[in-house]
Amino acid sequence: MDRRKGIGIMIFSLSIAGFFVYAYLLMLSEWSPIIQQLSMLMIVGGILGVIAWIGYVTATTRATSATITSYDDVDDAGANDDGNKSEDRNSGSGSGSTP
């Protein structure tokens, strides 16, 4: 058995054992109110921590022109007033006017 598979089996076994320890502390011990309070504290703290991290990353990330560019901004190079490219305007009947 390779090392990666052994670590996976160990993590799997410890997580199941941790669930049974948590269930015992929550249901059968006198520590039940404290376990409930700590569980809620960790859940709410984790959720608010993720939201705070998203806010921090949003506030500290600089916007680049590549992330703001729309399709029209990229297509404007070589376009005339009608929005048609110069190649399309000259590809008509040879008279140089657009149909």
Residue, then its C-alpha position, 0 to 999 in steps of 0.5 A: m500500500d502506498r503512502r497516499k492511500g495510507i494517509g487517506i485511510m487514516i483521515f477517513s478513520l479519524s473523521i469517523a472516530g471524531f464524529f462518534v466522540y462529538a456525538y457522545l459529547l453532544m448527547l451523553s455527557e454533561w458537557s452538552p451545552i458547552i459543546q452546542q455553544l462551541s459548535m455554533l460559535m465555530i459555524v458562525g465564525g467560519i461563515l463570517g470568516v469566509i465573508a470577511w475574506i471575500g470582502y478583503v480580497t475584493a477591497t485589495t484587488r486592483a482592477t485591470s483593463a483586461t477584466i473590464t474590457s467588453y466585446d465592443d471595446v476589442d472590436d472598435a479597432g478599424a471600425n468606421d462610424d457605422g460600426n462596420k470594419s473598413e474591409d467590409r465597406n470596401s468588399g462591395s461592388g467595387s464602387g467603394s460605397t456600402p449597400 
